[in-house]
Amino acid sequence: MWQNIYRTKPILFIFGCFILLCSAGYYIKTRAPCIVYSFTSTMATITQQPEQGKNVDFGNSLYQSPSSDIIMLPSKEKIRNMTHREVANLYHSYINSLQVLCRRVVRVGFLEDGGWEICEDSNYRPHRPCLVYSFGINYDYSFDDDIVRRYGCEVHSFDPSMRNESDHRRGALGYFHNLGLGDFNQVNPSGWQLKRLGTIQKELGHTNKKIDVLKMDIEEWEWRTIPDMLKSGALSNVQQFVTELHINLHFEPMEEAYKMGLSTLKDLYDEGFRIFWTHRNLWCKFMSRFVSEMRSGCHEVSFIKVT
């Protein structure tokens, strides 16, 4: 009996090797195309690459490029024809994904509320003479003052809700305007003076000047002002655009709100703006009606203009 067992050991060893080779072959076939080894004279890195033909299915339509992990939005007509579930899933997938690499993302202003991420890569870092517009202050100038300290930019701060603050100069490079951003020039029911971005640029003598950073936190008014700024061409000279998008606060947004948000994001993409940083504001969290997860209706999003 022991002799028979000894005779079977080579067979078992060969069989085990065969199983290992098959497993390795399956792994290489299914996973190896995703790994790319890139070498330089000083270092070797491994980077994960998207698989060819990999797509995300939102409502039986494929909206992702087969050669990229970037989620591409469909046409506005297709967005209008999507269901509530489809636009909800697409919006949260899109707004939580990066579209371009910024190698040096810095927090400007407070680490907690009040600070914002901007890109300091050589092509995007503000250089003197530079110009920054900051809409939505609420008595917190940490971002504005840090911009002056870091880059020496001329900074214009705007907030019509600060009723006890009149227009004034803040140091050598800072200016406060008791004025808000709107989609047309008006005084709203709260008594706030609102003006279009193009109007503000013209009044300040900045019509043809580059705005290095446009920061905007205007509590849902962004969905009215961004389309106007795109349509009027006021964003054509903006290099970095940082904003908080409020699709809703504490419950699932309506279908039309998602469709409006996706259409606006598509227009920003078509204008050349790409997301390099995104952050969920958990104060706006809610339980999704469509998937078993918590989502946020508010996102702090930073864009750079690549075209």
Backbone bond lengths (Angstrom), bond angles and torsions (degrees), N, CA, C in turn:
res aa  C-N    CA-C-N  psi(-1)  N-CA   C-N-CA  omega(-1)  CA-C   N-CA-C  phi
1 M - - - 1.467 - - 1.529 111.23 -
2 W 1.381 117.43 -45.95 1.465 120.71 179.86 1.521 111.48 -62.74
3 Q 1.356 115.69 -34.86 1.459 118.47 178.52 1.525 110.69 -63.49
4 N 1.340 117.12 -40.32 1.472 120.43 178.71 1.517 111.29 -63.24
5 I 1.340 116.19 -38.80 1.466 119.10 179.14 1.512 110.73 -64.74
6 Y 1.365 116.41 -42.91 1.460 119.61 179.55 1.520 111.20 -62.16
7 R 1.364 116.60 -35.76 1.460 119.37 -179.87 1.518 111.68 -67.42
8 T 1.348 117.54 -28.90 1.477 119.86 -176.69 1.516 112.50 -83.42
9 K 1.344 118.85 -13.55 1.459 120.28 -178.17 1.520 113.31 -59.07
10 P 1.352 119.84 -45.98 1.480 118.41 177.42 1.519 112.54 -59.87
11 I 1.343 115.77 -37.29 1.469 118.74 -179.88 1.520 110.04 -64.92
12 L 1.342 116.80 -43.39 1.462 120.16 178.81 1.520 111.03 -63.54
13 F 1.347 116.36 -39.58 1.465 120.01 179.16 1.524 110.97 -63.00
14 I 1.342 117.11 -44.71 1.466 121.24 179.57 1.518 110.24 -63.71
15 F 1.342 116.68 -41.42 1.459 120.70 179.72 1.526 110.53 -63.40
16 G 1.356 117.21 -41.41 1.459 120.89 178.35 1.509 111.70 -62.66
17 C 1.326 117.67 -41.96 1.465 121.40 178.01 1.520 110.70 -62.20
18 F 1.345 115.92 -39.85 1.469 120.39 179.33 1.531 110.87 -61.05
19 I 1.345 116.30 -42.61 1.459 120.74 179.54 1.527 110.45 -63.73
20 L 1.343 117.11 -43.01 1.454 120.67 179.41 1.516 111.72 -62.99
21 L 1.325 117.12 -41.60 1.462 120.99 179.30 1.516 111.09 -64.96
22 C 1.318 117.15 -40.08 1.467 120.56 178.33 1.524 110.62 -63.84
23 S 1.337 115.99 -42.56 1.465 119.50 -179.99 1.518 110.99 -64.10
24 A 1.333 116.47 -42.24 1.462 119.68 179.11 1.516 110.93 -65.00
25 G 1.331 116.33 -39.32 1.461 119.58 178.74 1.507 112.07 -63.93
26 Y 1.323 116.50 -39.36 1.466 119.80 178.59 1.526 110.68 -65.26
27 Y 1.348 115.79 -41.49 1.470 118.65 -180.00 1.526 110.61 -63.43
28 I 1.342 116.42 -44.43 1.465 119.83 -179.18 1.513 110.59 -63.17
29 K 1.334 115.88 -41.10 1.463 119.64 -178.16 1.519 111.97 -64.86
30 T 1.354 115.98 -39.45 1.469 119.50 -173.02 1.511 113.51 -93.52
31 R 1.339 117.88 -25.79 1.454 119.21 -173.01 1.524 113.81 -116.28
32 A 1.326 117.33 -31.98 1.462 119.89 -173.55 1.513 114.08 -57.28
33 P 1.349 120.45 -37.03 1.467 118.07 179.15 1.522 113.31 -59.71
34 C 1.329 117.65 -17.19 1.465 119.77 -177.19 1.519 112.20 -85.02
35 I 1.341 118.54 -10.67 1.453 121.32 -174.86 1.511 109.74 -106.99
36 V 1.309 115.73 128.72 1.456 121.12 178.04 1.512 108.27 -122.72
37 Y 1.332 116.60 128.03 1.455 121.22 176.70 1.525 107.77 -99.53
38 S 1.336 116.17 123.62 1.456 119.91 178.50 1.515 108.59 -120.49
39 F 1.335 115.77 131.76 1.457 120.93 -174.78 1.518 110.61 -119.45
40 T 1.311 115.93 141.00 1.451 121.77 170.42 1.518 107.01 -123.90
41 S 1.303 116.78 179.61 1.454 119.91 -178.89 1.520 112.27 -67.80
42 T 1.315 117.53 -19.94 1.462 120.01 -174.99 1.513 114.03 -114.79
43 M 1.322 117.83 -15.49 1.450 117.43 -174.63 1.518 110.56 -159.30
44 A 1.317 114.57 160.42 1.460 121.09 174.33 1.510 107.47 -125.99
45 T 1.314 116.47 134.71 1.457 120.37 -179.05 1.510 109.86 -128.99
46 I 1.317 115.53 153.41 1.451 122.28 174.95 1.510 107.51 -114.08
47 T 1.297 116.26 124.05 1.463 119.91 -179.76 1.508 110.31 -121.53
48 Q 1.291 115.85 141.93 1.451 121.30 178.32 1.520 109.23 -83.07
49 Q 1.307 117.61 126.86 1.452 122.94 -179.54 1.519 109.76 -111.71
50 P 1.320 117.94 149.13 1.457 119.88 178.74 1.515 111.75 -67.62
51 E 1.296 115.77 144.06 1.452 120.20 176.62 1.523 110.10 -75.18
52 Q 1.320 116.43 142.11 1.451 120.11 175.91 1.530 109.78 -63.92
53 G 1.308 114.47 134.00 1.456 118.72 176.33 1.512 113.75 81.60
54 K 1.346 117.72 4.73 1.463 119.94 179.37 1.516 109.31 -77.43
55 N 1.307 118.02 126.10 1.460 121.92 -175.58 1.516 111.19 -135.04
56 V 1.292 115.01 159.35 1.460 121.66 172.63 1.510 107.49 -110.77
57 D 1.312 116.86 128.90 1.454 121.41 -174.99 1.520 109.88 -98.54
58 F 1.323 117.15 114.59 1.455 122.23 175.02 1.524 107.47 -116.39
59 G 1.316 116.89 98.16 1.450 120.27 177.13 1.514 113.56 69.42
60 N 1.345 117.10 47.26 1.461 123.10 176.21 1.524 113.29 64.18
61 S 1.319 118.59 18.78 1.455 121.73 175.82 1.520 108.21 -129.59
62 L 1.323 115.84 142.04 1.451 120.80 -177.14 1.519 108.68 -100.43
63 Y 1.326 116.31 115.95 1.452 120.40 -174.68 1.506 112.84 -110.28
64 Q 1.319 117.42 4.64 1.445 119.26 -176.96 1.522 109.74 -105.85
65 S 1.334 115.61 137.80 1.451 120.39 178.41 1.525 109.90 -61.68
66 P 1.338 119.33 135.63 1.458 121.08 -179.25 1.521 113.07 -67.44
67 S 1.333 118.75 -14.88 1.459 121.25 -178.81 1.523 112.27 -109.67
68 S 1.318 117.33 15.41 1.459 119.84 -176.03 1.522 110.20 -153.42
69 D 1.346 114.95 154.65 1.461 120.76 174.73 1.519 111.97 -90.23
70 I 1.331 117.80 4.74 1.454 121.40 179.64 1.525 109.34 -79.72
71 I 1.320 116.30 128.17 1.461 120.75 177.82 1.517 108.58 -78.47
72 M 1.317 116.03 121.92 1.459 122.00 179.65 1.523 109.25 -97.93
73 L 1.319 115.76 133.71 1.457 119.60 178.54 1.526 110.30 -79.58
74 P 1.325 116.58 144.26 1.462 120.33 177.80 1.527 110.55 -76.23
75 S 1.311 116.09 -178.34 1.463 120.56 177.77 1.521 109.73 -65.17
76 K 1.332 115.61 160.32 1.464 119.51 178.49 1.521 111.12 -62.79
77 E 1.316 116.99 -32.97 1.467 119.95 177.99 1.527 110.26 -62.81
78 K 1.331 117.17 -42.67 1.460 120.15 178.80 1.525 110.80 -67.29
79 I 1.328 116.02 -38.13 1.468 119.02 177.49 1.526 110.38 -60.53
80 R 1.325 116.81 -42.80 1.476 120.42 -179.26 1.522 111.88 -62.11
81 N 1.330 117.65 -28.13 1.465 121.44 -176.61 1.523 113.37 -93.13
82 M 1.321 117.95 1.83 1.462 120.94 -179.79 1.525 110.75 -81.85
83 T 1.322 115.56 156.77 1.465 121.26 178.34 1.523 110.29 -79.97
84 H 1.332 115.44 169.52 1.458 120.65 178.10 1.521 110.96 -58.81
85 R 1.320 117.01 -45.30 1.467 121.18 179.27 1.530 110.82 -60.42
86 E 1.323 116.67 -43.87 1.463 120.73 -176.79 1.526 111.83 -64.90
87 V 1.335 117.16 -45.14 1.465 118.38 -178.82 1.526 111.14 -70.81
88 A 1.337 117.53 -32.34 1.467 119.94 177.51 1.524 110.24 -63.79
89 N 1.321 116.55 -49.16 1.465 120.20 -178.94 1.525 111.57 -65.27
90 L 1.324 116.66 -39.38 1.458 120.08 -179.78 1.529 111.05 -67.38
91 Y 1.320 117.28 -43.51 1.468 120.42 -179.58 1.526 110.90 -58.94
92 H 1.324 117.90 -49.14 1.458 120.31 -175.70 1.524 111.65 -72.02
93 S 1.316 117.94 -30.74 1.464 119.45 174.37 1.521 110.78 -67.73
94 Y 1.317 116.27 -41.29 1.461 121.11 -176.48 1.531 111.27 -71.02
95 I 1.312 117.53 -48.34 1.463 121.12 -172.75 1.521 111.58 -70.96
96 N 1.330 117.72 -18.94 1.459 121.22 -179.96 1.527 112.56 -99.90
97 S 1.327 118.05 13.92 1.461 122.21 -178.04 1.526 110.58 -117.68
98 L 1.329 115.68 144.51 1.463 121.16 176.35 1.520 110.06 -89.59
99 Q 1.329 115.86 149.91 1.456 121.23 -176.27 1.517 113.56 -119.12
100 V 1.319 116.45 -14.82 1.455 120.02 -178.33 1.519 107.87 -151.43
101 L 1.327 115.94 150.69 1.459 120.53 -178.67 1.522 110.47 -91.48
102 C 1.324 115.89 123.16 1.464 121.96 165.46 1.521 105.81 -109.79
103 R 1.314 117.17 121.00 1.463 120.84 -174.54 1.530 112.56 -78.89
104 R 1.306 116.31 -22.20 1.469 119.09 -179.33 1.526 109.02 -129.31
105 V 1.321 115.76 91.29 1.463 122.40 176.34 1.517 107.72 -95.60
106 V 1.325 116.79 126.04 1.466 120.08 -178.45 1.521 109.44 -122.80
107 R 1.319 114.64 147.60 1.460 121.86 175.73 1.523 107.52 -91.41
108 V 1.319 116.75 120.56 1.458 122.00 179.80 1.527 107.56 -108.31
109 G 1.331 116.49 127.15 1.455 120.60 -174.13 1.517 110.87 96.37
110 F 1.335 115.96 -164.81 1.459 120.45 -178.02 1.530 111.22 -60.14
111 L 1.346 114.99 148.64 1.461 119.79 175.17 1.519 110.52 -68.32
112 E 1.322 116.91 -33.83 1.460 120.91 175.88 1.527 107.92 -87.31
113 D 1.339 117.52 -152.62 1.463 120.02 179.98 1.523 111.06 -55.12
114 G 1.317 115.13 137.66 1.455 120.68 179.99 1.507 113.20 114.53
115 G 1.325 117.00 -21.50 1.455 121.16 178.20 1.517 111.66 -96.42
116 W 1.333 115.36 158.01 1.467 121.47 -179.73 1.520 109.76 -141.62
117 E 1.351 115.78 150.07 1.457 120.99 179.58 1.526 110.53 -89.12
118 I 1.322 116.03 130.25 1.453 120.05 172.00 1.525 109.03 -126.99
119 C 1.322 116.26 164.35 1.460 122.35 -177.64 1.523 108.97 -96.58
120 E 1.342 115.16 127.10 1.460 120.91 179.56 1.520 112.77 -106.86
121 D 1.326 118.42 14.67 1.466 119.27 173.47 1.525 109.08 -58.10
122 S 1.323 116.52 154.32 1.465 120.87 -170.12 1.523 113.09 -55.79
123 N 1.323 117.87 -33.54 1.472 120.34 -178.16 1.521 113.27 -77.10
124 Y 1.344 116.85 -12.71 1.467 119.89 -172.62 1.520 113.99 -124.13
125 R 1.324 118.12 -17.39 1.461 120.58 179.79 1.527 109.77 -60.38
126 P 1.346 117.94 130.03 1.465 119.44 177.68 1.527 111.72 -62.54
127 H 1.319 115.98 135.19 1.460 122.92 176.79 1.520 108.83 -127.11
128 R 1.322 116.51 140.71 1.454 120.71 178.51 1.531 111.19 -59.98
129 P 1.312 117.94 141.79 1.465 127.20 -7.89 1.526 110.13 -78.03
130 C 1.314 117.72 130.45 1.461 122.08 -177.49 1.520 109.86 -127.96
131 L 1.326 114.82 158.81 1.464 121.35 -173.79 1.525 109.49 -133.57
132 V 1.330 117.16 132.45 1.470 122.56 -178.96 1.522 108.37 -132.00
133 Y 1.350 115.65 133.98 1.460 122.60 172.08 1.529 107.67 -109.48
134 S 1.330 115.89 134.38 1.466 120.93 -179.32 1.524 108.96 -129.50
135 F 1.336 116.18 108.21 1.469 122.10 -179.30 1.521 109.88 -103.13
136 G 1.338 116.10 125.15 1.462 121.29 -179.56 1.516 110.34 95.97
137 I 1.320 117.36 91.75 1.467 122.07 -174.39 1.528 111.55 -107.95
138 N 1.334 115.89 -50.13 1.465 122.02 -176.91 1.532 111.42 52.39
139 Y 1.340 115.67 44.96 1.461 123.80 177.07 1.532 113.58 66.96
140 D 1.316 118.23 12.32 1.463 121.57 177.84 1.528 108.65 -112.66
141 Y 1.335 115.51 103.18 1.467 121.26 -178.25 1.530 111.86 -99.14
142 S 1.327 118.20 16.74 1.472 119.29 -173.20 1.530 111.85 -61.63
143 F 1.324 117.40 -41.20 1.473 120.20 178.13 1.520 110.06 -65.71
144 D 1.308 117.06 -48.72 1.459 122.46 -176.23 1.526 111.15 -61.11
145 D 1.345 116.53 -46.09 1.459 120.51 -178.74 1.529 111.71 -68.39
146 D 1.332 116.77 -34.90 1.463 119.77 179.18 1.535 110.74 -69.40
147 I 1.329 117.03 -34.11 1.465 120.55 175.56 1.529 110.03 -60.43
148 V 1.331 116.70 -44.98 1.470 120.72 178.81 1.525 110.20 -62.10
149 R 1.328 116.07 -45.44 1.464 120.34 -177.11 1.527 112.15 -65.49
150 R 1.329 117.44 -43.36 1.466 121.27 -175.69 1.532 112.69 -75.44
151 Y 1.334 116.24 -44.46 1.458 119.47 -166.53 1.521 114.09 -118.51
152 G 1.328 117.10 -12.43 1.449 119.55 -177.94 1.515 113.37 68.36
153 C 1.335 116.28 32.92 1.472 120.76 -178.71 1.527 110.95 -84.41
154 E 1.313 115.34 154.68 1.461 122.15 167.33 1.532 106.59 -77.88
155 V 1.341 116.58 124.47 1.461 121.17 -174.16 1.527 109.76 -120.77
156 H 1.335 115.32 128.00 1.464 121.34 176.25 1.528 107.96 -112.36
157 S 1.317 115.84 120.20 1.466 123.11 -177.71 1.524 108.87 -105.80
158 F 1.352 115.74 136.46 1.467 120.93 -175.27 1.517 109.96 -130.21
159 D 1.344 115.84 134.22 1.466 119.42 172.40 1.526 109.46 -167.31
160 P 1.335 118.07 110.85 1.469 120.36 -179.80 1.516 113.45 -80.61
161 S 1.336 117.39 -11.47 1.470 120.01 -178.74 1.524 112.04 -79.98
162 M 1.326 117.76 -13.22 1.464 121.65 179.83 1.528 108.24 -85.85
163 R 1.331 115.56 78.08 1.472 121.95 -168.61 1.534 112.88 -63.58
164 N 1.312 117.01 -30.32 1.464 119.15 -177.05 1.533 112.55 -88.94
165 E 1.349 116.39 8.96 1.454 120.49 178.52 1.531 108.73 -113.32
166 S 1.303 116.33 121.44 1.465 120.48 174.47 1.520 109.21 -96.89
167 D 1.326 116.74 169.38 1.458 120.34 179.09 1.523 109.90 -57.51
168 H 1.324 116.46 132.66 1.464 119.46 178.64 1.523 110.26 -159.79
169 R 1.287 114.52 163.98 1.457 121.00 177.29 1.529 108.85 -91.26
170 R 1.330 115.60 141.76 1.461 121.58 -179.62 1.535 108.50 -118.96
171 G 1.299 116.85 90.46 1.454 120.04 -178.93 1.520 111.14 75.43
172 A 1.332 115.37 -161.15 1.463 120.47 -174.99 1.518 112.85 -75.36
173 L 1.359 117.70 -28.63 1.466 120.04 -171.37 1.523 113.78 -124.03
174 G 1.322 118.29 -2.71 1.462 120.63 -176.54 1.516 113.04 -105.15
175 Y 1.336 115.55 145.03 1.463 122.10 179.05 1.513 108.47 -138.90
176 F 1.342 116.86 135.36 1.466 121.01 173.96 1.522 109.49 -109.63
177 H 1.351 114.55 138.27 1.465 121.17 178.20 1.522 108.63 -127.27
178 N 1.319 116.40 123.84 1.466 120.33 176.87 1.529 107.67 -80.15
179 L 1.314 113.01 77.13 1.464 121.47 -168.94 1.512 108.29 -156.60
180 G 1.326 116.66 144.82 1.452 120.54 179.35 1.513 112.32 -118.32
181 L 1.329 115.00 168.71 1.462 122.25 -179.52 1.526 109.34 -95.75
182 G 1.330 116.61 130.81 1.456 121.02 179.41 1.515 111.56 -137.39
183 D 1.331 115.06 177.47 1.462 119.39 177.52 1.521 111.25 -94.45
184 F 1.323 117.08 -3.96 1.463 122.07 166.99 1.527 107.98 -158.99
185 N 1.312 116.22 162.86 1.466 120.85 -175.88 1.520 109.74 -77.42
186 Q 1.332 116.68 121.85 1.458 120.11 -174.69 1.522 110.49 -164.43
187 V 1.315 115.03 165.68 1.459 122.07 164.67 1.519 105.99 -108.72
188 N 1.327 116.80 118.49 1.467 119.50 -173.86 1.525 111.16 -80.20
189 P 1.340 118.32 173.59 1.477 120.77 -177.80 1.526 114.76 -57.86
190 S 1.335 117.18 -21.67 1.461 120.14 177.33 1.524 112.21 -82.56
191 G 1.337 115.89 -1.73 1.454 119.57 -179.26 1.511 113.74 84.79
192 W 1.337 117.79 13.19 1.462 121.83 -179.36 1.523 110.06 -88.31
193 Q 1.309 116.44 136.20 1.459 122.01 174.74 1.528 108.70 -82.34
194 L 1.328 116.30 120.13 1.459 122.19 178.81 1.521 109.20 -117.25
195 K 1.319 115.57 141.85 1.460 120.45 177.90 1.518 110.22 -139.95
196 R 1.326 115.55 152.75 1.455 121.66 176.89 1.530 109.10 -69.93
197 L 1.323 115.81 154.28 1.457 119.49 -178.20 1.528 111.07 -60.53
198 G 1.329 117.47 -42.17 1.454 120.46 179.28 1.515 112.76 -60.22
199 T 1.330 116.25 -38.03 1.466 120.78 177.69 1.527 110.97 -65.06
200 I 1.336 115.56 -44.15 1.465 120.16 179.49 1.530 110.43 -62.54
201 Q 1.320 117.06 -45.06 1.466 120.34 178.72 1.522 111.16 -58.93
202 K 1.312 116.54 -43.09 1.462 120.57 -179.36 1.523 111.15 -64.38
203 E 1.341 117.08 -44.65 1.466 120.60 -178.30 1.525 111.91 -66.26
204 L 1.314 117.38 -30.06 1.468 120.82 -179.82 1.529 112.58 -91.79
205 G 1.321 116.95 -0.14 1.463 120.45 179.95 1.513 113.55 75.81
206 H 1.341 116.68 29.29 1.472 121.08 -176.06 1.525 113.04 -114.36
207 T 1.325 118.29 17.24 1.461 120.49 -171.59 1.519 112.60 -54.42
208 N 1.295 118.62 -44.37 1.463 121.73 -176.39 1.527 113.09 -104.26
209 K 1.322 116.84 13.01 1.457 120.31 -178.72 1.532 110.77 -92.96
210 K 1.333 114.83 148.08 1.463 120.04 174.66 1.521 109.78 -73.57
211 I 1.322 115.63 134.78 1.467 120.97 170.67 1.522 106.59 -98.31
212 D 1.314 116.56 110.79 1.469 120.10 -175.69 1.522 111.35 -66.02
213 V 1.331 117.42 -41.28 1.471 121.89 177.87 1.522 108.12 -139.90
214 L 1.325 115.71 127.48 1.462 121.97 171.12 1.523 107.06 -111.94
215 K 1.322 116.93 111.68 1.466 122.10 178.78 1.519 108.92 -105.45
216 M 1.334 115.64 135.50 1.461 119.46 -173.44 1.530 110.07 -145.34
217 D 1.320 115.98 118.55 1.470 122.21 174.14 1.520 106.54 -135.57
218 I 1.335 116.11 88.25 1.470 120.09 -169.12 1.532 112.18 -124.79
219 E 1.335 115.73 27.15 1.469 121.95 165.60 1.532 114.14 52.41
220 E 1.314 115.91 67.22 1.468 125.66 174.47 1.537 114.27 80.75
221 W 1.349 117.72 -14.72 1.466 119.06 175.76 1.523 111.26 -69.32
222 E 1.340 117.15 -13.28 1.469 119.53 179.55 1.529 112.28 -59.74
223 W 1.339 116.56 -30.22 1.469 119.05 -177.54 1.529 111.73 -72.54
224 R 1.325 117.03 -15.05 1.469 120.90 174.79 1.528 111.16 -97.35
225 T 1.333 115.85 -36.47 1.468 118.18 -174.34 1.525 112.87 -81.69
226 I 1.341 118.65 -35.86 1.472 119.44 -178.48 1.528 111.35 -61.49
227 P 1.349 119.97 -48.16 1.472 118.25 176.91 1.524 113.16 -57.97
228 D 1.336 116.68 -38.36 1.466 119.52 178.97 1.523 111.16 -66.09
229 M 1.341 117.12 -42.03 1.461 120.40 179.84 1.520 111.47 -65.42
230 L 1.324 116.46 -36.74 1.460 120.15 177.54 1.524 111.09 -68.28
231 K 1.314 116.16 -46.06 1.458 120.83 -177.57 1.522 111.91 -64.14
232 S 1.336 116.82 -38.17 1.466 121.08 -176.86 1.520 112.72 -82.02
233 G 1.324 117.19 -12.91 1.456 120.62 -177.29 1.517 114.01 84.54
234 A 1.338 116.98 8.78 1.464 120.47 -177.31 1.524 112.69 -67.23
235 L 1.343 117.80 -19.84 1.466 120.45 179.24 1.532 112.56 -90.04
236 S 1.310 117.33 0.23 1.471 119.78 -173.97 1.527 112.71 -64.66
237 N 1.338 117.64 -27.75 1.462 121.23 -179.27 1.525 113.21 -103.92
238 V 1.324 117.11 13.49 1.475 121.16 179.99 1.526 109.03 -91.27
239 Q 1.339 116.00 127.72 1.462 119.76 -178.39 1.524 112.86 -92.12
240 Q 1.339 117.15 -41.79 1.461 121.38 175.56 1.524 108.39 -127.88
241 F 1.324 114.68 137.03 1.456 121.34 -178.54 1.519 107.58 -127.56
242 V 1.343 117.28 114.35 1.462 121.25 179.56 1.519 107.96 -119.63
243 T 1.320 116.15 131.72 1.460 119.97 -173.40 1.516 110.41 -154.78
244 E 1.317 115.94 160.40 1.461 120.39 168.73 1.517 107.58 -105.26
245 L 1.336 115.09 125.84 1.453 121.62 178.97 1.521 108.82 -99.59
246 H 1.331 115.81 123.84 1.466 121.71 -178.06 1.531 107.82 -111.60
247 I 1.338 116.89 94.76 1.463 119.32 178.69 1.529 109.86 -80.45
248 N 1.330 116.52 -28.25 1.457 124.28 171.26 1.511 107.46 -175.62
249 L 1.328 117.25 172.38 1.456 118.37 -172.96 1.519 113.35 -102.77
250 H 1.333 118.97 -61.62 1.460 118.85 -170.64 1.532 114.14 -129.16
251 F 1.324 117.55 13.96 1.468 118.65 178.09 1.522 108.49 -152.75
252 E 1.335 115.01 168.76 1.466 120.68 -176.57 1.531 110.92 -58.45
253 P 1.333 117.80 124.98 1.471 119.64 177.92 1.522 112.17 -63.23
254 M 1.304 115.60 154.81 1.448 121.08 176.87 1.530 110.05 -69.17
255 E 1.313 115.60 158.20 1.466 120.88 -179.80 1.529 111.71 -55.63
256 E 1.332 117.07 -43.89 1.464 120.40 -178.18 1.524 111.92 -66.48
257 A 1.327 117.13 -31.92 1.470 119.95 177.58 1.526 110.26 -65.17
258 Y 1.323 116.92 -44.13 1.463 120.30 176.96 1.528 111.15 -60.74
259 K 1.321 116.71 -43.72 1.462 120.09 -178.38 1.524 110.94 -65.04
260 M 1.320 116.91 -40.31 1.457 120.90 176.49 1.520 110.29 -62.79
261 G 1.345 117.29 -44.70 1.455 121.27 179.66 1.513 112.78 -62.07
262 L 1.342 116.79 -44.43 1.464 120.55 179.71 1.523 111.67 -65.35
263 S 1.321 117.38 -39.27 1.465 120.69 178.68 1.529 110.67 -63.39
264 T 1.332 116.38 -40.81 1.460 120.22 178.86 1.521 110.97 -66.83
265 L 1.321 117.27 -42.11 1.460 120.81 178.39 1.532 111.49 -64.65
266 K 1.318 116.81 -35.97 1.462 119.41 176.51 1.525 110.78 -64.74
267 D 1.334 116.79 -41.33 1.462 119.84 178.39 1.527 111.33 -63.45
268 L 1.333 117.17 -38.80 1.461 119.95 176.63 1.523 111.04 -63.47
269 Y 1.321 116.43 -42.11 1.467 120.44 178.78 1.530 110.25 -62.84
270 D 1.323 115.95 -44.78 1.467 119.72 -179.53 1.525 112.14 -65.08
271 E 1.336 116.84 -25.21 1.461 121.68 177.39 1.532 111.50 -78.92
272 G 1.339 116.92 -9.58 1.463 120.76 177.52 1.513 114.89 107.22
273 F 1.347 118.30 5.43 1.460 120.89 -178.79 1.533 109.92 -87.97
274 R 1.346 115.09 131.91 1.453 121.52 -179.10 1.529 110.09 -124.80
275 I 1.323 115.89 140.02 1.465 121.95 -179.16 1.528 109.42 -76.99
276 F 1.341 116.95 122.33 1.461 119.98 173.33 1.522 111.95 -112.28
277 W 1.339 116.66 -8.99 1.467 120.32 178.90 1.517 108.40 -154.45
278 T 1.321 116.74 137.60 1.456 120.63 175.74 1.519 108.82 -146.89
279 H 1.331 115.42 143.31 1.458 120.96 -175.69 1.519 109.76 -144.05
280 R 1.341 116.95 129.81 1.455 121.51 177.14 1.527 110.20 -77.48
281 N 1.317 116.70 130.46 1.456 121.64 171.26 1.526 107.48 -88.92
282 L 1.320 116.51 108.71 1.463 120.49 -173.03 1.518 113.24 -72.30
283 W 1.332 117.50 -9.71 1.458 119.19 174.99 1.526 110.47 -63.88
284 C 1.333 117.30 -23.65 1.473 122.46 -177.18 1.526 112.18 -101.63
285 K 1.312 118.30 22.51 1.464 120.14 -174.33 1.524 111.71 -71.53
286 F 1.332 114.94 151.60 1.463 121.49 176.47 1.521 108.32 -154.63
287 M 1.327 115.76 161.85 1.464 120.84 176.59 1.521 108.73 -87.70
288 S 1.324 116.17 125.72 1.451 120.75 -178.65 1.525 111.25 -65.24
289 R 1.319 115.69 143.11 1.465 120.84 174.04 1.514 111.92 -77.51
290 F 1.352 116.92 -16.78 1.457 119.95 -167.16 1.522 113.82 -112.30
291 V 1.310 118.38 -24.04 1.463 121.85 176.74 1.515 107.97 -135.66
292 S 1.321 116.21 157.75 1.466 120.67 -176.86 1.524 109.89 -84.52
293 E 1.338 116.28 71.01 1.448 120.20 178.45 1.519 110.23 -157.90
294 M 1.330 114.47 156.83 1.452 120.90 173.34 1.524 108.57 -82.48
295 R 1.334 115.75 140.78 1.454 121.35 176.94 1.523 108.62 -128.64
296 S 1.317 115.18 169.70 1.462 119.95 177.51 1.516 109.33 -120.00
297 G 1.329 115.95 141.46 1.455 120.71 176.65 1.515 112.98 -93.52
298 C 1.339 117.91 1.23 1.463 122.04 -179.53 1.531 109.32 -129.64
299 H 1.316 115.57 130.64 1.464 120.61 179.63 1.518 109.86 -134.38
300 E 1.327 116.28 130.53 1.453 121.64 170.59 1.525 106.79 -87.21
301 V 1.324 116.36 117.18 1.463 121.47 -170.96 1.523 108.98 -125.14
302 S 1.327 116.17 134.96 1.462 121.83 177.36 1.527 109.34 -117.17
303 F 1.328 115.73 129.64 1.463 123.14 -179.43 1.527 109.86 -117.98
304 I 1.321 115.92 148.17 1.461 120.79 163.94 1.530 107.35 -118.79
305 K 1.322 115.10 150.14 1.451 119.59 179.61 1.520 108.82 -93.93
306 V 1.329 116.02 120.89 1.468 120.66 -174.09 1.521 112.24 -101.77
307 T 1.336 118.16 -12.33 1.457 120.20 179.40 1.532 109.72 -131.62
